[in-house]
Amino acid sequence: MLVIVAPGQGAQTPGFLAPWLEIPGLADRLSAWSDLVGLDLVAYGTTAGADEIRDTAVAQPLLVAAGLAVAEVLGASPSIVAGHSVGELTAAVLAGVLTPEQALTLVRERGQAMAKAAAVTETGMVAVLGGAEDEVLAAIAGHGLTPANINGAGQIVAGGTLAQLEAFRAEPPARARLIPLSVAGAFHTVHMAPAVDQLRKAAAGITPGDPSTTLLSNADGAAVTSGAEFVERLINQVANPVRWDSCMATMADRGVTAMIELVPGGTLTGLAKRALRGVATVALKTPDDLDAARGVLSGSA
C-alpha cells in the first residue's frame, strides 16, 4: 500500500528545482502558476538564495507548486496521501479536494498571512531531538512554548517568542539535543492566530470536492472524508500543532508498505525510516530518483 507525502516549510534549499526543469513541460507549468501566485517560481527554485526562499510568503507557494508539478510527472495513484503543514495543500490536490489553482490561490494567501503574523512579535522554533517525550513536553510547556510539530521518531519542534526559546535552550530537557531552526516565526502556535481569519476569508469562495483517496489530517492523523471539513482543518491548522506522529500511526494501522516523498524530499522519509520500520521509502530530490520511485510503485501495486 502506497502513501505519497508532501513536505512542509524548511524543506526547500537553493536551486532544488533546477534539475527538474529539464523535464519537458515542467517549466511551462511553473511559469503559468507563477502568474497565479505573483512570484517567479522558476527563479526562486533555481537561482534565489537561502534567505530569499526562507521568506514564508515565497517558501510556501514554491513548495506547493514544486510538489504538484513533480506529482504530475510521477503520475502515481496512491492509496493514502498526506502533507506536513503547508504540504497539506499539495495533498489536498492529490486527493481531489482542491484543484491546483485553488490550492495555489490559498497558499499565496496563507504564506502572506503567516508572514504578516510572524512580523508582529519576534518568534522562532527549535527542534528537540531525543529525551523522554513526556519530559520534553513538560519542559516545553514550562517555558510557555507550544509543541508546534510533534513529528514522532523522537522529534518535537517547539515554538514561541525568542525570549522563551532562549530560556528553554538554557534549561534543555534531559538527554535531548536542541537545534534552532531557520524559520521566520513560530508557526502552528497562537502567534499565527491572525492568519487564520485571513485564510478563512480566502477560502470562502472555494467549493472543495470530497477526497477520492484516503487523505490524512495533521490535526490528529484522521482520514477525513469531507472536503469541506478538510479545508476547515487546513485553516485552523495554521495556529495549531502538527501531529505528524499521528499521521504515521494511521499509516501503520492501515498497512502502508511504501512511501514516496515529493520534492524536495528527505525530511518525511527520514522520519519514516525511524518510525515506520520495514516501509520502503523514496525521497524525490532530483529526476534521478524517479526510477526508484517507479520501482516502489510497481512493488506496492
C-alpha positions in Angstrom: 0.0 0.0 0.0 1.5 3.3 -1.2 1.4 6.7 0.6 2.5 9.8 -1.1 3.6 12.6 1.3 4.4 16.3 0.7 7.0 18.1 2.9 6.5 21.4 4.7 8.3 24.7 5.0 12.0 24.3 5.7 12.5 21.5 3.2 13.4 24.0 0.5 17.1 24.5 -0.5 18.6 26.9 -3.0 18.4 25.5 -6.5 16.4 22.4 -5.7 14.1 22.9 -8.7 16.9 23.3 -11.3 17.3 19.7 -12.4 13.6 19.2 -12.7 13.3 22.0 -15.3 14.9 19.6 -17.8 11.7 17.6 -17.9 9.6 18.9 -20.9 6.7 21.0 -19.9 7.5 21.4 -16.3 9.0 24.9 -16.6 5.9 26.0 -18.6 3.7 24.6 -15.8 5.6 26.5 -13.2 5.6 29.7 -15.3 1.8 29.6 -15.5 1.5 29.1 -11.8 3.9 31.9 -11.2 1.4 34.3 -12.7 -1.3 32.9 -10.4 0.7 33.4 -7.2 2.5 36.6 -8.3 6.0 35.1 -7.8 8.7 33.9 -10.3 8.6 30.3 -9.1 11.3 29.2 -11.6 13.7 31.9 -10.4 13.0 31.2 -6.7 13.5 27.5 -7.3 16.7 27.8 -9.2 18.8 31.0 -8.7 17.4 32.5 -5.4 19.5 32.3 -2.3 18.6 30.7 1.0 17.4 34.0 2.6 15.1 34.7 -0.3 13.4 31.3 -0.2 13.2 31.4 3.6 10.6 34.1 3.3 7.3 32.5 4.3 5.4 34.3 1.5 7.8 32.7 -1.0 8.6 29.3 0.5 5.0 28.2 0.8 3.8 28.7 -2.8 7.2 27.4 -4.0 6.9 24.2 -2.1 3.3 23.5 -3.1 3.9 24.3 -6.8 7.0 22.2 -6.9 5.3 19.2 -5.3 2.3 19.4 -7.6 4.5 19.7 -10.7 6.6 16.7 -9.8 3.5 14.7 -8.7 2.2 15.2 -12.3 5.4 13.8 -13.7 5.3 10.8 -11.3 1.7 10.0 -12.2 1.1 7.7 -9.3 -2.2 6.6 -7.8 -1.5 6.2 -4.1 -3.8 4.6 -1.5 -3.1 7.4 1.0 -1.9 11.0 0.8 -0.7 13.3 3.5 1.2 16.5 3.8 3.2 18.1 6.6 2.0 21.7 7.4 1.8 23.6 4.1 2.2 20.2 2.3 -1.4 19.5 3.3 -2.4 21.8 0.4 -0.4 19.6 -2.0 -2.0 16.5 -0.5 -5.5 18.1 -0.9 -4.9 18.4 -4.7 -3.7 14.8 -5.0 -6.9 13.7 -3.2 -9.1 15.7 -5.4 -10.3 18.1 -2.7 -8.8 21.2 -4.4 -7.7 22.0 -7.9 -4.1 23.1 -8.4 -5.3 26.6 -9.0 -7.4 26.6 -5.8 -4.5 25.3 -3.7 -2.1 27.9 -5.1 -4.5 30.7 -4.5 -4.9 29.5 -0.9 -1.2 29.0 -0.3 -0.5 32.5 -1.7 -2.8 33.9 1.0 -1.6 31.5 3.6 2.1 32.5 3.1 1.4 36.2 3.1 -0.9 36.0 6.2 1.6 33.9 8.1 4.5 36.2 7.2 2.4 39.2 8.4 1.6 37.4 11.7 5.2 36.5 12.2 6.2 40.2 11.9 4.1 41.2 14.9 6.3 39.5 17.6 9.8 38.2 17.3 9.3 34.4 17.4 11.1 31.3 16.3 11.2 27.5 16.6 13.7 24.9 17.9 13.8 21.2 17.2 14.1 18.9 20.2 15.7 15.6 19.4 15.6 12.7 21.8 14.7 12.8 25.5 11.6 11.2 27.1 8.5 12.6 25.3 6.6 13.4 28.5 9.6 15.2 29.9 10.2 17.1 26.7 6.5 18.2 26.5 6.6 19.2 30.2 9.7 21.3 29.6 8.2 23.0 26.6 5.0 23.8 28.5 7.0 25.0 31.5 8.6 27.7 29.3 5.3 28.8 27.8 6.2 27.3 24.5 4.0 25.3 22.1 4.9 21.8 20.8 4.2 23.1 17.3 5.2 19.9 15.5 5.1 16.5 17.2 6.8 14.6 14.4 7.4 11.2 16.0 10.7 9.3 15.8 11.9 11.3 18.8 11.5 14.7 17.3 9.3 17.6 18.6 9.5 21.2 17.4 8.8 23.9 20.0 7.7 27.4 19.0 7.3 30.7 20.9 9.0 34.0 21.5 12.7 34.4 21.2 13.0 35.1 24.9 11.1 31.9 25.7 13.3 29.9 23.4 16.5 31.3 24.9 15.3 30.3 28.3 14.4 26.9 27.1 17.8 26.4 25.5 19.4 27.3 28.8 17.5 24.5 30.5 17.1 21.7 28.0 15.2 18.5 28.8 17.4 15.6 29.9 19.1 13.6 27.2 17.7 15.9 24.5 19.5 17.9 21.8 18.2 21.3 20.8 18.6 22.7 17.2 17.4 26.2 16.4 15.5 26.3 13.1 16.0 28.8 10.4 12.3 29.8 10.1 10.6 33.2 10.0 8.3 32.7 13.0 6.5 30.3 15.4 4.3 28.5 13.0 1.4 26.4 14.3 1.2 28.3 17.6 -1.1 31.0 18.9 1.2 33.6 17.3 -0.3 32.6 13.9 -3.9 33.3 15.1 -4.2 36.5 13.0 -3.5 34.5 9.8 -6.5 32.2 10.4 -9.1 34.8 9.7 -7.3 35.9 6.5 -7.1 32.4 5.2 -10.8 31.7 6.1 -11.8 34.7 4.0 -9.7 33.5 1.1 -11.3 30.1 1.3 -14.9 31.4 1.4 -15.3 31.3 -2.3 -13.9 27.8 -2.8 -16.2 24.7 -3.2 -14.0 21.7 -2.4 -14.6 18.2 -3.6 -14.7 15.2 -1.3 -11.4 13.1 -1.2 -11.1 10.5 -3.9 -8.4 8.7 -1.9 -7.6 8.5 1.8 -6.5 11.9 3.0 -4.9 12.3 6.4 -5.2 15.4 8.6 -2.3 17.0 10.5 -4.7 17.8 13.4 -5.0 14.2 14.6 -3.9 11.8 11.9 -7.5 11.0 11.0 -8.7 10.1 7.5 -11.1 12.9 6.5 -13.9 12.1 4.2 -15.4 15.5 3.7 -13.6 18.1 1.5 -15.3 21.0 3.4 -14.1 19.6 6.7 -10.6 19.1 5.4 -10.4 22.8 4.2 -11.7 23.9 7.6 -9.0 21.8 9.2 -6.4 23.4 6.9 -7.4 26.8 8.0 -7.3 26.0 11.7 -4.0 24.1 11.4 -2.2 27.4 10.8 -2.4 28.2 14.5 -2.5 24.6 15.9 0.2 21.9 16.3 1.0 19.4 13.5 0.6 15.9 14.7 2.8 14.0 12.1 3.3 11.3 14.7 -0.5 10.6 14.5 -0.4 10.6 10.7 2.4 8.0 10.7 0.4 5.9 13.3 -2.5 5.9 10.9 -0.3 4.9 8.0 1.0 2.0 10.1 -2.5 1.0 11.1 -3.6 1.0 7.5 -0.8 -1.3 6.4 1.3 1.2 4.4 4.2 -0.7 2.7 5.8 2.1 0.7 6.2 5.9 0.9 7.2 8.4 -1.8 8.0 11.9 -0.6 7.5 14.7 -3.2 10.2 17.2 -3.9 12.2 18.5 -2.0 12.1 15.1 -0.3 14.1 13.8 2.6 12.6 15.1 5.8 9.5 12.9 6.0 11.1 9.8 4.6 13.8 10.3 7.3 11.2 10.2 10.0 9.5 7.2 8.4 12.8 5.2 8.4 12.8 5.5 12.2 9.1 5.3 12.9 7.7 3.0 10.2 10.2 0.2 10.1 10.0 -2.0 7.1 8.3 0.6 4.9 10.1 1.2 1.6 10.8 4.9 1.1 11.9 7.1 -1.7 12.6 10.8 -1.4 12.3 12.7 -4.7 15.2 15.2 -4.8 16.2 15.1 -8.4 14.8 13.4 -11.5 17.3 10.6 -11.0 15.1 9.4 -8.1 12.1 8.8 -10.4 13.3 5.3 -11.4 13.5 4.3 -7.7 10.0 5.8 -7.1 8.6 3.8 -10.1 10.2 0.7 -8.7 8.4 1.3 -5.4 5.2 1.9 -7.4 5.4 -1.5 -9.1 6.1 -3.2 -5.9 3.2 -1.6 -4.0 0.5 -2.2 -6.6 
